[in-house]
Amino acid sequence: MENQTEKRGDNVKEKSTKVSQWLKNLLLAWLGFFLLATIAAKAADSFTVAKVTVDTISAKRIEHIVEAEGMVEQNLEQAVMTEGDLLVQTVYVKKGDKVEQGQVLAQLDMEYLEEKIQELQAELTTLKRQTAQSVQNKALEAQNAKKTRERAKEDYDRTIQDNESALKNAKDQWLSAQQALKTAREQQEGGSSKEMSESGSSIEALEQQEQQAAQNYADVLSAYQQAETQAKRQMEDANDMADTTPVEDNSTAEKKYEKSLEKLKLLKEAQGKITSPVQGVITECYLLVGQKTTDTAAFSMSDISQGLRFAAVIQEEDKEFIQVGDMVSIKTYNTTVEKAGVIAIEKEEASDNLKVIVSVPADNISIGDTATMKISKQSELYSCAIPMGALHKNGENSFVYVAEEENTVLGQQWVVRELPVEVVEQNSRFAALKSDSLSPDAKIITETDRPVSAGSRIRLQNP
């Protein structure tokens, strides 16, 4: 009996041990599964969570660099003149040649030059002779005109005198006739009937005489007026005659001939050589051997003693970074000018771009050289600056992503937070923000291996 009881107890104990072992194994299996799940979650997390690089704000000056390619041009161009209609014997230079002051550019034909001097001298002599003859003719004409005026005045005075005498006689006769008629009428009124009858025929005769005298006076007055008008016109015509034949003014033409002759004589003294007035570069040659010169320039050339200039076009948005008086560097294929002054900024008509003109020395730089202009300007020192890779845009608004820690079911995790910022100034590398935009210890996300947004879990590459 006891043996059965002990045997039964051993069985119970054995079963209890098996259950405990099973529970233990189950717990170990669950722990293993949880561990494997955690490992798998972390492994999966390592493939799905973005890896980021963070940085903090720093104090920086924002540097703005303006670069533009352009060409070297002449700064001052001038014409080399000579007299026209001269034969070109030799041309010693061509477009693009550098020349020194006084260097011979061309040779004129001396024999032809001498012929032109003699021809011009003969023309000037003829012109002066014509002027002298014109003066002599004018003097004779003036003398004749004076005589004509004097005679016309004499005729006028005589006409007035003669007609005034006739007019006076006619008027006196008229007055006498009027008085005789008046006396006869008075006698008739105061006399007897017989006297009145006798004097009636006399009054009629006196009336006819008075009418004839009146008509005669009118006729004489009319003749007087006509004669006066005609004599006055003849006198006026005589006065006008003196002003219709002026002396031919050849003084301007003579001065022109004399000036040309003087230039030709100077060319003869220079043995027909056309020389450079300054040190420079020939920009155009207008002479051809065997042909004649014209009244225009023989050569055009740049005056490099005044330096050269560089011209380049910049965008309108760069105009705030370059001003007249600024110093820029100019680099050509073989030399660099470190400090060249900006002398002008002009707006181009066909666009909103700007043309920058820079004065450069002629040393080691030639007209037509391609060069690059560069200017660098730094802003004030900003206390809050970030790399441009950390700056993002949402329309007109700017923001940055920062990394912050938070508690999750998987423990402490880094997540993305979006913060608005205000940009004060920027270039292609850095952006300066308003000083209170970010805290000094903010972990600003500058690089990511995949896109992120607010709330995204991330892993820091450089915590």
Backbone torsions as a table, in degrees:
resi	resn	phi	psi	omega
1	MET	NA	-48.8	178.7
2	GLU	-61.2	-37.4	179.7
3	ASN	-64.1	-37.0	179.9
4	GLN	-68.8	-39.2	180.0
5	THR	-63.9	-44.1	179.2
6	GLU	-63.5	-38.5	-179.8
7	LYS	-65.0	-41.0	179.3
8	ARG	-64.2	-38.8	-180.0
9	GLY	-65.9	-38.4	178.7
10	ASP	-64.9	-36.5	179.1
11	ASN	-64.9	-41.6	179.9
12	VAL	-63.9	-43.1	-179.6
13	LYS	-63.2	-40.3	179.8
14	GLU	-64.0	-41.6	179.3
15	LYS	-64.8	-40.9	179.4
16	SER	-62.4	-39.1	179.3
17	THR	-65.8	-39.6	179.5
18	LYS	-64.5	-40.5	179.4
19	VAL	-63.8	-43.5	179.7
20	SER	-62.3	-42.2	178.1
21	GLN	-63.3	-37.4	-179.6
22	TRP	-66.4	-42.7	179.1
23	LEU	-64.7	-38.8	179.2
24	LYS	-62.8	-44.9	179.1
25	ASN	-63.1	-38.6	179.3
26	LEU	-64.2	-41.1	178.7
27	LEU	-64.6	-43.9	178.3
28	LEU	-61.8	-39.8	179.4
29	ALA	-63.8	-40.8	-179.5
30	TRP	-66.7	-42.4	177.4
31	LEU	-62.3	-39.3	178.0
32	GLY	-64.5	-42.2	179.1
33	PHE	-62.7	-44.2	179.7
34	PHE	-61.6	-41.3	178.9
35	LEU	-64.3	-43.8	179.0
36	LEU	-64.4	-39.1	178.9
37	ALA	-64.1	-41.2	179.0
38	THR	-63.7	-44.5	179.3
39	ILE	-62.4	-43.3	179.5
40	ALA	-63.7	-40.1	179.7
41	ALA	-63.8	-43.6	179.7
42	LYS	-67.1	-36.7	178.3
43	ALA	-65.3	-44.6	177.7
44	ALA	-63.4	-39.1	-180.0
45	ASP	-61.2	-35.1	-178.9
46	SER	-67.4	-22.3	179.1
47	PHE	-91.4	-24.8	-175.1
48	THR	-102.8	-26.3	-178.1
49	VAL	-82.5	134.5	-178.8
50	ALA	-69.9	142.6	174.2
51	LYS	-98.6	129.9	-174.2
52	VAL	-127.4	157.6	173.0
53	THR	-112.7	133.6	-177.3
54	VAL	-117.6	160.2	178.3
55	ASP	-149.6	169.7	177.0
56	THR	-116.4	167.6	179.6
57	ILE	-66.3	157.5	178.3
58	SER	-145.3	162.1	177.2
59	ALA	-87.4	128.1	-177.0
60	LYS	-147.9	156.7	166.6
61	ARG	-101.0	135.0	-179.5
62	ILE	-86.3	118.3	-178.9
63	GLU	-95.6	131.6	177.5
64	HIS	-114.3	123.6	-179.4
65	ILE	-114.3	125.7	176.1
66	VAL	-111.8	123.4	178.0
67	GLU	-125.2	141.5	178.1
68	ALA	-154.8	143.2	178.2
69	GLU	-98.6	140.2	-179.1
70	GLY	-153.9	-158.7	-174.5
71	MET	-136.5	148.5	177.1
72	VAL	-82.0	130.8	-177.9
73	GLU	-124.9	168.0	173.0
74	GLN	-71.7	142.7	179.7
75	ASN	-87.1	-38.4	180.0
76	LEU	-138.7	123.1	-180.0
77	GLU	-111.5	139.3	178.5
78	GLN	-138.9	159.2	-178.1
79	ALA	-97.1	143.4	172.0
80	VAL	-102.8	113.2	-173.4
81	MET	-100.2	158.2	169.7
82	THR	-151.3	171.5	179.3
83	GLU	-72.8	149.4	179.7
84	GLY	-80.7	165.1	175.5
85	ASP	63.1	36.6	174.2
86	LEU	-114.8	148.2	-175.1
87	LEU	-84.3	128.4	-180.0
88	VAL	-86.8	122.8	-179.8
89	GLN	-94.0	-45.4	-177.2
90	THR	-146.3	142.2	172.2
91	VAL	-118.8	123.5	-172.6
92	TYR	-97.4	-13.5	-175.3
93	VAL	-128.4	166.5	177.2
94	LYS	-136.8	172.1	-179.7
95	LYS	-58.1	131.0	179.1
96	GLY	97.8	-11.6	-179.4
97	ASP	-73.2	137.7	172.0
98	LYS	-85.2	135.2	-178.0
99	VAL	-131.1	155.1	177.8
100	GLU	-97.8	161.4	176.8
101	GLN	-63.1	130.4	-179.2
102	GLY	87.4	-4.8	-179.9
103	GLN	-67.9	140.6	-179.6
104	VAL	-74.7	124.6	-179.5
105	LEU	-98.2	-34.1	-178.4
106	ALA	-156.9	158.4	179.2
107	GLN	-120.4	127.6	177.1
108	LEU	-91.8	155.2	178.9
109	ASP	-71.9	117.5	-174.2
110	MET	-69.9	-37.8	-179.7
111	GLU	-63.6	-44.0	178.8
112	TYR	-66.9	-36.1	178.0
113	LEU	-62.9	-41.7	178.6
114	GLU	-63.7	-40.6	177.9
115	GLU	-61.9	-40.6	180.0
116	LYS	-66.1	-36.9	177.9
117	ILE	-63.4	-46.7	-179.7
118	GLN	-64.6	-40.8	180.0
119	GLU	-63.6	-43.9	-179.4
120	LEU	-67.7	-36.7	178.4
121	GLN	-64.4	-40.1	178.9
122	ALA	-66.1	-41.4	179.0
123	GLU	-64.4	-39.2	178.9
124	LEU	-66.5	-39.7	178.2
125	THR	-63.3	-44.0	179.1
126	THR	-62.0	-42.0	-179.3
127	LEU	-64.2	-41.6	178.8
128	LYS	-66.4	-37.3	178.2
129	ARG	-64.9	-40.3	178.1
130	GLN	-63.8	-38.0	179.0
131	THR	-65.3	-43.0	179.1
132	ALA	-63.5	-42.6	178.9
133	GLN	-64.5	-39.1	179.0
134	SER	-63.3	-39.5	178.1
135	VAL	-65.2	-42.0	179.9
136	GLN	-64.3	-45.1	178.8
137	ASN	-61.9	-40.0	-179.8
138	LYS	-65.3	-38.7	179.2
139	ALA	-63.3	-41.9	178.0
140	LEU	-65.2	-43.1	178.5
141	GLU	-62.4	-39.4	179.6
142	ALA	-65.5	-37.9	179.2
143	GLN	-65.5	-44.4	179.0
144	ASN	-64.9	-39.7	179.8
145	ALA	-64.7	-35.2	178.9
146	LYS	-65.3	-42.8	177.9
147	LYS	-62.5	-43.5	-179.9
148	THR	-61.3	-41.0	178.8
149	ARG	-64.9	-41.9	-179.8
150	GLU	-63.4	-43.3	-179.8
151	ARG	-66.1	-39.5	179.3
152	ALA	-64.6	-37.0	178.1
153	LYS	-68.0	-40.4	177.7
154	GLU	-62.6	-45.1	178.8
155	ASP	-61.7	-38.1	-179.6
156	TYR	-66.3	-46.4	-179.2
157	ASP	-62.5	-43.1	-179.5
158	ARG	-65.3	-39.7	178.6
159	THR	-62.4	-44.0	179.0
160	ILE	-62.5	-45.1	-177.9
161	GLN	-63.5	-48.3	-177.8
162	ASP	-63.9	-43.8	-176.2
163	ASN	-74.3	-30.2	176.5
164	GLU	-66.5	-38.1	178.8
165	SER	-65.1	-45.0	178.9
166	ALA	-64.9	-39.2	-179.5
167	LEU	-65.2	-38.7	-179.7
168	LYS	-66.4	-41.7	179.0
169	ASN	-63.5	-42.0	179.9
170	ALA	-65.4	-38.1	-179.7
171	LYS	-69.4	-40.2	179.3
172	ASP	-62.2	-42.8	178.4
173	GLN	-62.2	-38.5	179.9
174	TRP	-67.0	-44.2	178.6
175	LEU	-62.8	-40.3	178.8
176	SER	-62.9	-41.0	179.1
177	ALA	-65.5	-39.7	178.3
178	GLN	-63.5	-40.4	-178.7
179	GLN	-69.0	-41.6	178.8
180	ALA	-62.5	-41.0	179.3
181	LEU	-65.8	-40.1	-179.4
182	LYS	-63.9	-44.2	-179.3
183	THR	-62.3	-43.5	-179.6
184	ALA	-62.5	-40.1	-179.7
185	ARG	-68.1	-36.9	178.4
186	GLU	-66.5	-41.0	178.5
187	GLN	-64.1	-38.3	-179.0
188	GLN	-64.8	-40.1	-178.6
189	GLU	-69.4	-30.3	-177.0
190	GLY	-99.5	-6.1	-175.7
191	GLY	-92.2	178.9	178.6
192	SER	-76.3	172.7	-178.1
193	SER	-64.1	-34.4	179.4
194	LYS	-66.9	-42.9	-179.6
195	GLU	-66.7	-35.4	178.9
196	MET	-65.7	-38.0	-179.2
197	SER	-69.5	-38.8	-178.5
198	GLU	-71.0	-37.2	-178.7
199	SER	-83.4	-2.9	-179.7
200	GLY	-63.2	-46.6	179.1
201	SER	-67.4	-29.9	179.0
202	SER	-67.8	-39.0	179.6
203	ILE	-64.8	-40.7	178.6
204	GLU	-61.3	-41.0	179.2
205	ALA	-66.1	-40.1	178.7
206	LEU	-66.4	-36.2	177.8
207	GLU	-62.9	-42.3	178.2
208	GLN	-64.2	-40.6	178.5
209	GLN	-63.0	-40.0	-179.9
210	GLU	-65.6	-40.3	178.8
211	GLN	-65.1	-42.1	178.7
212	GLN	-65.0	-38.7	178.1
213	ALA	-65.4	-40.0	177.9
214	ALA	-63.5	-43.4	179.5
215	GLN	-65.8	-39.6	178.8
216	ASN	-62.9	-39.9	178.1
217	TYR	-64.0	-42.6	179.5
218	ALA	-62.5	-42.3	179.5
219	ASP	-64.0	-43.9	179.2
220	VAL	-64.2	-40.7	178.9
221	LEU	-62.3	-42.7	178.2
222	SER	-63.9	-43.7	178.5
223	ALA	-63.5	-36.9	178.6
224	TYR	-62.7	-45.7	-178.7
225	GLN	-65.0	-41.5	178.7
226	GLN	-64.8	-43.7	-179.8
227	ALA	-64.7	-39.4	178.5
228	GLU	-63.9	-44.8	-179.8
229	THR	-62.1	-45.5	-179.2
230	GLN	-64.0	-43.7	179.9
231	ALA	-66.3	-35.8	179.5
232	LYS	-67.1	-40.1	178.5
233	ARG	-65.2	-41.5	178.5
234	GLN	-61.6	-37.1	178.7
235	MET	-69.7	-41.1	178.3
236	GLU	-64.8	-40.3	178.0
237	ASP	-62.9	-38.3	178.7
238	ALA	-65.4	-38.5	178.1
239	ASN	-67.5	-38.6	-180.0
240	ASP	-69.2	-29.1	-177.9
241	MET	-58.6	-30.9	-177.2
242	ALA	-70.9	-19.0	-175.8
243	ASP	-103.8	-0.5	-176.4
244	THR	-94.7	-3.6	-179.1
245	THR	-129.8	72.0	-179.2
246	PRO	-71.6	158.2	176.0
247	VAL	-68.7	131.9	179.1
248	GLU	-65.7	121.6	-177.1
249	ASP	-88.1	102.9	179.3
250	ASN	-103.3	11.0	-174.7
251	SER	-63.3	-40.9	180.0
252	THR	-64.2	-45.4	179.2
253	ALA	-63.1	-41.3	179.6
254	GLU	-62.6	-41.4	179.3
255	LYS	-64.1	-38.7	178.6
256	LYS	-63.8	-45.9	178.1
257	TYR	-61.4	-43.5	-178.8
258	GLU	-64.3	-39.2	179.1
259	LYS	-66.2	-44.5	178.3
260	SER	-63.1	-41.3	179.6
261	LEU	-63.1	-39.9	178.4
262	GLU	-62.3	-41.8	179.0
263	LYS	-65.1	-41.3	178.8
264	LEU	-63.6	-38.3	178.7
265	LYS	-66.9	-36.0	176.1
266	LEU	-65.9	-38.8	175.7
267	LEU	-63.2	-37.1	178.0
268	LYS	-65.5	-42.7	177.4
269	GLU	-62.2	-33.0	178.3
270	ALA	-84.7	9.7	178.7
271	GLN	60.4	32.1	174.6
272	GLY	74.7	17.3	-177.4
273	LYS	-94.6	131.5	172.7
274	ILE	-97.7	120.8	-174.1
275	THR	-115.6	161.8	179.8
276	SER	-79.3	128.9	-179.8
277	PRO	-75.8	-20.4	-177.2
278	VAL	-144.2	170.9	170.3
279	GLN	-78.8	131.4	-177.6
280	GLY	-176.0	-160.5	-179.0
281	VAL	-127.0	134.1	178.0
282	ILE	-71.5	120.3	178.7
283	THR	-99.0	-19.3	176.0
284	GLU	-163.3	140.9	176.7
285	CYS	-118.4	125.0	-176.7
286	TYR	-107.1	2.9	-177.8
287	LEU	-96.8	144.7	174.3
288	LEU	-127.0	133.6	-179.4
289	VAL	-61.3	133.5	179.2
290	GLY	87.1	-4.5	177.5
291	GLN	-113.2	170.0	-175.5
292	LYS	-93.6	152.9	176.0
293	THR	-72.4	161.1	178.1
294	THR	-114.1	-179.4	179.2
295	ASP	-79.2	-6.0	178.1
296	THR	-91.1	-172.3	-176.1
297	ALA	-66.6	146.8	173.7
298	ALA	-82.7	-38.6	177.7
299	PHE	-140.7	155.2	163.7
300	SER	-120.3	142.0	-175.4
301	MET	-149.5	153.4	175.8
302	SER	-89.1	143.0	179.2
303	ASP	-95.6	92.3	-176.1
304	ILE	-77.2	-6.2	173.2
305	SER	-66.3	-21.0	176.1
306	GLN	-92.8	8.0	-179.1
307	GLY	83.6	176.4	177.1
308	LEU	-115.2	-178.8	176.2
309	ARG	-140.2	150.6	178.8
310	PHE	-111.9	135.5	-179.0
311	ALA	-125.5	131.4	178.4
312	ALA	-143.9	157.4	-179.3
313	VAL	-107.5	132.4	177.0
314	ILE	-120.9	159.9	177.6
315	GLN	-73.1	154.6	-177.3
316	GLU	-62.5	-33.6	-178.1
317	GLU	-67.6	-13.6	179.3
318	ASP	-92.6	-2.3	-173.5
319	LYS	-65.6	-26.5	-179.4
320	GLU	-72.7	-11.6	-177.1
321	PHE	-103.3	4.0	178.4
322	ILE	-146.0	134.4	-176.8
323	GLN	-138.4	161.2	175.8
324	VAL	-61.0	131.4	-177.5
325	GLY	102.0	-16.9	177.7
326	ASP	-66.1	152.8	176.1
327	MET	-101.3	129.9	179.8
328	VAL	-125.4	165.1	174.0
329	SER	-102.1	140.9	178.8
330	ILE	-121.2	122.7	-177.5
331	LYS	-121.0	123.9	174.5
332	THR	-106.4	-172.4	-177.3
333	TYR	-67.9	-20.7	-175.5
334	ASN	-131.0	0.1	-179.9
335	THR	-155.6	163.0	178.0
336	THR	-134.7	130.2	173.8
337	VAL	-103.0	114.2	-173.3
338	GLU	-75.3	-36.8	-176.0
339	LYS	-129.0	93.8	176.4
340	ALA	-115.8	133.7	-173.4
341	GLY	-86.6	135.9	174.0
342	VAL	-75.9	121.0	-176.6
343	ILE	-105.2	-16.2	179.6
344	ALA	-163.7	148.9	172.6
345	ILE	-131.3	116.1	-174.5
346	GLU	-117.4	144.7	178.1
347	LYS	-86.2	131.6	178.0
348	GLU	-77.7	138.5	-176.0
349	GLU	-70.5	-36.7	-173.3
350	ALA	-81.2	-9.3	-177.4
351	SER	-152.3	-179.0	177.0
352	ASP	-89.6	3.5	-179.0
353	ASN	-73.3	167.3	-178.7
354	LEU	-121.1	143.5	176.7
355	LYS	-103.4	121.7	-179.0
356	VAL	-100.9	127.2	179.5
357	ILE	-109.4	125.9	-177.4
358	VAL	-123.1	132.3	177.2
359	SER	-82.0	128.6	-179.9
360	VAL	-130.9	149.5	177.6
361	PRO	-72.9	157.7	-178.4
362	ALA	-81.8	-5.6	-178.4
363	ASP	-67.2	123.0	175.2
364	ASN	61.7	13.0	177.0
365	ILE	-128.6	137.3	-176.8
366	SER	-121.8	155.1	175.6
367	ILE	-61.6	133.6	-179.1
368	GLY	96.3	-10.2	178.1
369	ASP	-65.4	137.7	171.9
370	THR	-84.5	135.8	-177.2
371	ALA	-143.1	165.5	178.5
372	THR	-120.1	130.2	177.3
373	MET	-97.9	140.5	178.3
374	LYS	-142.6	134.1	175.7
375	ILE	-137.7	139.2	-179.7
376	SER	-123.7	130.1	177.4
377	LYS	-130.0	135.6	179.9
378	GLN	-109.3	144.0	-179.9
379	SER	-82.2	-176.1	171.0
380	GLU	-66.9	168.5	-179.9
381	LEU	-80.3	118.1	177.7
382	TYR	-97.8	138.2	-178.2
383	SER	-81.5	-17.5	-176.2
384	CYS	-128.6	97.7	180.0
385	ALA	-130.2	145.0	-179.4
386	ILE	-133.8	158.8	174.2
387	PRO	-65.9	149.3	-179.7
388	MET	-63.0	-25.5	178.0
389	GLY	-64.3	-19.1	-179.5
390	ALA	-90.6	-8.8	-175.6
391	LEU	-94.9	134.4	179.8
392	HIS	-126.7	158.2	-177.8
393	LYS	-123.7	142.0	171.5
394	ASN	-132.5	87.9	-172.4
395	GLY	69.9	-122.8	178.3
396	GLU	-88.5	-7.7	-175.4
397	ASN	-94.3	142.9	177.7
398	SER	-110.2	148.4	177.7
399	PHE	-154.3	166.5	175.5
400	VAL	-129.4	158.9	171.8
401	TYR	-101.6	134.0	174.8
402	VAL	-122.7	153.2	179.0
403	ALA	-97.1	130.3	178.2
404	GLU	-135.0	148.3	178.6
405	GLU	-89.8	144.4	173.0
406	GLU	-148.8	156.6	-179.6
407	ASN	-81.6	132.6	176.1
408	THR	-131.5	176.3	178.4
409	VAL	-62.1	-22.4	178.7
410	LEU	-96.3	8.8	178.8
411	GLY	103.1	-161.1	179.7
412	GLN	-67.5	125.4	-178.9
413	GLN	-130.2	147.1	173.4
414	TRP	-88.6	132.0	179.5
415	VAL	-130.3	163.2	-178.5
416	VAL	-92.2	137.2	174.1
417	ARG	-127.4	136.9	-178.8
418	GLU	-97.0	126.9	-179.4
419	LEU	-124.0	127.7	176.4
420	PRO	-72.0	145.4	179.1
421	VAL	-136.9	161.3	177.4
422	GLU	-116.6	117.3	-177.9
423	VAL	-84.1	128.5	178.9
424	VAL	-94.4	-43.0	-179.1
425	GLU	-159.1	151.6	-179.2
426	GLN	-154.7	160.2	169.0
427	ASN	-132.9	-161.4	-176.6
428	SER	-73.5	-14.2	-175.7
429	ARG	-113.2	-37.5	-174.3
430	PHE	-134.1	155.4	175.1
431	ALA	-125.2	129.2	175.1
432	ALA	-92.3	130.0	-177.0
433	LEU	-108.2	160.8	172.3
434	LYS	-56.0	137.9	-167.2
435	SER	-55.7	-30.0	-178.1
436	ASP	-99.7	17.6	-178.5
437	SER	-69.4	-39.6	-176.0
438	LEU	-136.2	150.9	175.8
439	SER	-79.2	153.5	-177.3
440	PRO	-60.6	-28.9	-177.2
441	ASP	-97.6	7.7	179.4
442	ALA	-64.3	133.4	179.2
443	LYS	-90.3	98.0	-175.1
444	ILE	-85.2	128.3	-179.5
445	ILE	-79.1	118.7	-178.3
446	THR	-105.0	-28.3	-179.5
447	GLU	-142.3	146.3	174.5
448	THR	-139.5	152.7	178.1
449	ASP	-89.9	-3.1	175.5
450	ARG	-159.9	162.4	-178.2
451	PRO	-60.3	142.9	176.1
452	VAL	-131.6	165.3	175.7
453	SER	-148.1	175.8	-179.4
454	ALA	-57.7	129.1	-179.4
455	GLY	95.0	-12.5	179.9
456	SER	-65.2	139.2	173.0
457	ARG	-80.9	143.4	-174.9
458	ILE	-140.4	165.4	172.3
459	ARG	-122.3	134.3	-177.9
460	LEU	-86.6	130.3	176.4
461	GLN	-81.4	-29.9	-178.8
462	ASN	-136.4	69.8	-177.6
463	PRO	-63.3	NA	NA
